[in-house]
Amino acid sequence: MFLRIVKAGLGLSLFLLLVGVVWLVRDLYEPRTLPGQNVLFDVEKGAGIKAVARRLDERGLIRSNLSFLAAYQLFYAPRKIKAGEYAFSSPVRVKDVLEDLVSGKIHLHAVTIPEGLTAREIAPLLGPLLADGEEGFMAAFYTPAAIAPFDPEATDLEGYLFPETYSFPKGVASEEAVRSMVGQFNHVFGASWRERARSMGLSLREAVTLASLIEKETSVPAERPLVSAVFHNRLRLGMKLDCDPTIIYALKQKGIFNGNLSKKDMALDSPYNTYRHAGLPPGPICNPGRESLEAALFPSDEGYIYFVSRNDGSHHFSRSFAEHQAAVRRFQKRGL
């Protein structure tokens, strides 16, 4: 009788174990349809496995707390659940959720920084992702250590925040984001380009400043080397650059730009006013892209010293003042 009871107990235990295994495997591997195509889920720092399981259950990402916790204890403990933001796509398996959480496969947000923006214009694009927001970004911007070995005169990172599409996790530190952008600039503006700048008698700062002017003067790729030729020729001849975007930059720095340039603005007392001061301004007026940086180093072999807008996004280039005046009369409503 005793042996029958033992056998029956063992049989029941094995049956229950089998049922438990089937139940656990089903919960682990059976795909679950989510309320939306993609669900973002935050794990706060210091959150325990039970609290995480409860929130996953509330969000409909797992079938039950019990199977999730059992699977964690059996297959993943003592590995820690890592803090961060995670993205789960429908359909999702509990096994995939666990794998992502313990491996720290946090969600990365793609942020595109367009060419020609200033740091203050970049800040709102990155701010929502940054742990310390726009203020933290601007604080990192005014810490030029990342570019100091190449530009010891830099007091900020204007010009060196390379326009690109970056992937950052939510809560990234501003210092890390800025370091990535400057690192990408250093990758693009590598040793061969630095040597090219030196051979032209340009420091890195001067080359990037020139590129920033080119970036703001035209959005037509084919025109960039031509605009570069105009500026190089003017610098060689000792002529003022007469670059409107430098005044706009100075006005924006003072917080007084209203969207239009007036004759009064042309007399602005600023080292960035290239209508008053010959040579390049003190530093970059935006963060130029690859094509403008390349154009600054490889201008067209042309004798142009003037250009004027055709009012369609392109420009007319001239070699003489007389030709330039004729172009102004043709394309502009008012003269010089």
C-alpha positions in Angstrom: 0.0 0.0 0.0 2.8 2.4 0.9 4.6 1.8 -2.4 1.4 2.4 -4.3 1.0 5.8 -2.5 4.6 6.7 -3.2 4.3 5.7 -6.9 1.0 7.7 -7.1 2.7 10.7 -5.5 5.6 10.5 -7.9 3.4 10.1 -10.8 1.3 13.1 -9.8 4.5 15.2 -9.2 5.8 14.3 -12.6 2.5 15.1 -14.2 2.4 18.5 -12.4 6.0 19.1 -13.3 5.2 18.3 -17.0 2.2 20.6 -16.9 4.3 23.4 -15.3 7.0 23.0 -18.0 4.4 23.1 -20.8 2.8 26.1 -19.2 6.1 27.9 -18.8 7.3 27.1 -22.3 4.0 28.2 -23.8 4.2 31.5 -21.9 7.9 32.0 -22.9 7.6 31.2 -26.6 4.1 31.9 -27.7 3.9 35.3 -29.5 1.7 37.9 -27.9 -0.1 40.6 -29.9 0.5 44.0 -28.4 -2.0 46.9 -28.3 0.1 48.8 -30.8 2.7 48.0 -33.4 5.5 49.3 -31.1 5.4 49.7 -27.3 8.0 51.7 -25.4 8.7 50.6 -21.9 10.9 52.4 -19.3 12.8 50.6 -16.6 13.8 53.0 -13.9 17.1 52.8 -12.1 16.9 50.6 -9.1 13.7 48.9 -10.1 13.3 45.4 -8.8 12.3 42.4 -10.9 8.9 42.1 -9.2 8.1 45.8 -9.9 9.2 45.4 -13.5 7.1 42.3 -13.9 4.0 44.0 -12.5 4.4 47.0 -14.9 5.0 44.6 -17.9 1.8 42.8 -17.0 -0.1 46.1 -16.7 1.2 47.1 -20.2 0.1 43.8 -21.7 3.7 42.8 -22.6 3.6 39.5 -20.7 0.9 36.9 -19.9 1.4 36.7 -16.2 3.7 37.9 -13.4 4.2 34.3 -12.2 5.5 32.8 -15.4 7.7 35.8 -16.1 9.3 35.7 -12.6 9.6 31.9 -12.8 11.4 32.1 -16.1 13.7 34.9 -14.8 14.7 32.8 -11.7 15.2 29.6 -13.7 17.1 31.0 -16.7 18.4 34.5 -16.0 19.1 35.1 -12.3 21.3 36.5 -10.9 21.7 38.7 -14.0 20.3 42.2 -13.4 17.5 43.9 -15.3 19.1 47.0 -16.8 17.6 50.4 -16.6 16.6 52.3 -19.8 13.9 52.6 -22.4 13.0 49.5 -24.4 11.0 49.1 -27.6 8.9 46.0 -28.2 7.3 45.2 -31.5 4.1 43.1 -32.0 4.0 40.2 -31.8 6.4 39.7 -28.9 7.5 36.7 -26.9 8.2 36.8 -23.1 11.6 35.2 -23.9 12.4 38.2 -26.1 11.4 40.6 -23.4 13.6 38.9 -20.9 16.5 38.7 -23.3 16.3 42.5 -24.0 15.9 43.5 -20.4 18.9 41.5 -19.0 21.2 42.3 -22.0 20.4 46.0 -21.9 19.1 46.2 -25.5 17.8 49.7 -25.0 15.9 51.6 -27.6 17.9 54.1 -29.7 16.2 57.2 -31.1 17.4 58.4 -34.5 17.9 62.2 -34.5 18.9 64.0 -37.7 20.9 67.2 -37.3 20.6 69.2 -40.6 23.5 71.1 -42.1 23.8 74.8 -41.2 22.3 74.9 -37.8 23.8 76.7 -34.8 24.2 75.0 -31.5 21.2 77.0 -30.1 19.1 75.6 -33.0 20.4 72.0 -32.4 19.6 72.1 -28.7 15.8 71.7 -29.2 16.3 68.7 -31.5 18.3 66.8 -28.9 16.8 68.2 -25.7 13.9 65.7 -25.3 16.4 62.8 -25.3 19.0 64.3 -23.0 19.2 63.6 -19.3 19.8 67.2 -18.6 17.8 68.8 -21.4 18.7 71.8 -23.5 20.5 73.6 -20.7 22.8 70.6 -20.3 23.4 70.6 -24.0 24.4 74.2 -24.0 26.7 73.7 -21.0 28.4 70.9 -22.9 28.6 73.1 -25.9 30.6 75.7 -23.9 33.1 73.1 -22.9 35.5 72.9 -25.9 37.9 70.3 -24.5 36.9 67.8 -27.2 38.2 70.1 -30.0 41.0 71.9 -28.0 43.8 69.7 -29.3 43.0 70.9 -32.9 41.6 74.4 -32.2 43.1 75.8 -29.0 41.3 79.1 -29.6 37.8 77.6 -29.3 35.7 78.9 -26.5 32.8 76.7 -27.6 32.0 74.0 -30.1 30.3 76.0 -32.8 31.3 74.5 -36.2 32.3 71.2 -34.7 28.9 69.6 -34.0 28.8 67.6 -37.2 25.5 67.4 -39.0 24.5 63.8 -39.2 21.8 61.3 -38.2 22.7 60.0 -34.7 21.2 57.2 -32.6 20.9 58.0 -28.9 19.1 56.3 -26.0 16.6 58.3 -24.0 18.4 59.9 -21.0 21.8 60.1 -22.7 24.1 62.6 -21.0 24.7 65.9 -22.9 28.5 65.4 -22.7 28.2 62.0 -24.4 26.0 63.3 -27.2 28.3 66.3 -27.9 31.3 64.1 -27.8 29.7 61.9 -30.5 29.1 64.9 -32.7 32.6 66.3 -32.3 34.0 62.8 -32.8 32.1 62.5 -36.1 33.5 65.9 -37.1 37.1 64.7 -36.4 36.4 61.6 -38.4 35.2 63.5 -41.5 37.8 66.3 -41.2 40.7 63.9 -40.9 44.4 64.1 -41.3 44.4 64.6 -45.0 42.0 67.5 -44.8 43.9 69.0 -42.0 47.1 68.8 -44.1 45.2 70.4 -47.0 44.1 73.3 -44.8 47.7 73.8 -43.6 49.0 73.8 -47.2 46.5 76.6 -47.9 47.6 78.6 -44.9 44.4 78.0 -43.0 44.1 76.8 -39.4 41.4 74.3 -38.7 39.3 77.1 -37.2 39.7 79.3 -40.3 38.8 76.4 -42.6 35.6 75.5 -40.7 34.7 79.2 -40.4 35.0 79.5 -44.2 32.9 76.4 -44.6 30.2 77.8 -42.3 29.9 80.9 -44.5 29.6 78.7 -47.6 27.0 76.6 -45.9 24.8 79.6 -45.2 25.3 81.3 -48.5 24.0 78.5 -50.8 22.0 75.2 -50.6 22.9 74.3 -54.1 25.7 71.6 -54.0 27.2 72.6 -57.3 27.6 76.2 -56.2 29.5 75.5 -53.0 33.0 75.4 -54.7 32.1 78.6 -56.6 31.1 80.5 -53.4 34.3 79.1 -51.9 36.3 80.6 -54.9 34.7 84.0 -54.3 35.6 84.0 -50.7 39.2 82.8 -51.3 39.6 85.4 -54.0 38.4 88.2 -51.8 40.6 87.1 -48.9 43.6 87.0 -51.3 42.8 90.5 -52.6 42.2 91.9 -49.2 38.5 92.6 -49.9 35.8 92.4 -47.3 33.7 89.3 -47.6 30.3 91.2 -47.4 28.6 88.0 -46.2 25.0 88.7 -45.0 24.8 85.5 -42.9 27.6 86.7 -40.6 25.5 89.7 -39.6 22.5 87.5 -39.1 24.6 85.3 -36.8 25.7 88.3 -34.8 22.2 89.6 -34.5 20.9 86.2 -33.3 23.7 86.0 -30.7 22.4 89.3 -29.4 18.8 88.1 -29.6 17.7 91.0 -31.9 17.3 89.4 -35.3 13.7 90.0 -36.6 14.0 87.9 -39.8 15.1 90.7 -42.1 18.3 92.6 -42.6 18.2 96.4 -42.8 20.8 99.0 -43.8 21.1 99.8 -40.1 22.1 96.1 -39.5 24.9 96.4 -42.0 26.6 98.9 -39.6 26.3 96.5 -36.6 29.3 96.8 -34.4 30.4 93.2 -34.2 33.6 91.3 -35.2 31.2 89.0 -37.1 30.1 91.9 -39.4 32.0 91.2 -42.6 30.7 94.4 -44.1 32.8 96.3 -41.6 35.7 94.0 -41.0 38.0 92.4 -43.6 39.0 88.8 -43.3 37.1 85.9 -41.8 34.9 86.4 -38.7 36.3 85.1 -35.3 34.7 81.7 -35.7 32.1 79.5 -37.4 28.6 80.9 -37.8 27.0 77.5 -38.0 27.8 73.8 -38.1 28.7 73.0 -41.8 28.2 69.7 -43.5 30.7 67.6 -45.4 30.1 69.3 -48.8 30.7 72.8 -47.4 33.9 71.6 -45.6 35.2 70.1 -48.7 34.3 73.2 -50.8 36.3 75.4 -48.3 39.4 73.2 -49.0 38.8 72.7 -52.7 37.4 75.9 -54.3 36.7 76.1 -58.0 39.6 77.5 -60.1 37.5 80.6 -61.0 38.2 84.3 -60.8 34.8 85.2 -59.5 34.7 87.8 -56.8 30.9 88.6 -56.7 27.7 86.7 -56.6 24.0 87.7 -56.3 20.9 85.7 -55.7 18.7 84.8 -58.7 15.8 84.6 -56.3 15.3 80.9 -57.1 17.8 79.5 -54.7 20.7 79.8 -57.1 23.2 82.6 -57.7 24.9 84.5 -60.6 28.6 84.8 -60.3 30.7 87.7 -61.6 34.4 88.5 -62.2 34.0 92.3 -62.3 32.0 94.9 -60.4 30.4 96.1 -63.6 29.2 92.6 -64.4 28.0 92.3 -60.8 26.0 95.6 -61.0 24.3 94.4 -64.2 23.4 91.1 -62.5 22.0 93.0 -59.5 19.8 95.1 -61.8 18.6 92.0 -63.5 17.9 89.8 -60.6 17.2 92.2 -57.7 14.5 94.9 -57.5 16.8 97.4 -56.0 20.5 98.1 -56.6 23.5 97.8 -54.3 
